[in-house]
Amino acid sequence: MHGMICKSLEAFLTTTHGPLVWKQVRQAAELPFDRFETMLSYPDAQFDAAQGAAAAHLNQDRIHLMEDIGTWICTHPPLEPVRRLFRFTGTTFQDLLLSIDEIDARGRMAVPDLGLPNYHLNQLTSSAYEVSSNWCVPGASGLLTGALRALADEYGALAMLDVGPAVRLDEGWSETVTIQLVQEAFYPVEAFSLGGAI
């Protein structure tokens, strides 16, 4: 697991729940270090242990924990560049949905060994979609759902998202998210400039 992904878990816990919570999670997960380093790689088992310990500490399942992290990534002010990358996909929420298959490839363009979840979009109707995901740990569907909920607000869209159960496979975890785009222009769209702040 890339350190950038591991660090997102640590940073989320530290900024939203405090350093003491991260210390308790780290100890429960029996990590042999105080913090993850962004540009290192770690055994999947270490992230899995930290994720499981965090979910248990917060009394959540892993998918809902990752959903909170997905929302945090797209709304936490210091992570503005990440949110802006999503907005480069187009001018509407539907443009964003139609680019979901490219998330892992785009991430690898920036960081070749990043290893984001693999997502596949299936358009069921003109306004209904299903996204399947595969990842080495559970929570890919939650991560996507959290990001999409935050970004739907930015695009002014009204969308209903539902996360299915995680299924353990030999090679990882398979999950699904169903998305119903109720109305594309339900709220005013938040101002956005490709060049940065407007």
Protein Blocks (a to p, Z undefined) as FASTA:
>chain_A
ZZklmmmmmmmmmmmnojklmmmmmmmnopabfbdcfkbccdfklmmmmmmmmmmmnopa
fklmmmmmmmmmmmgmklmmmmmmmmmnombfklmmmmmmmmmmmmmmmmmmnopacddd
ddfblmbccdddddfbehjlmmmmmmmmmmmmmnopacddddddddddfklccddddddd
fblblbccddddfkbpZZ
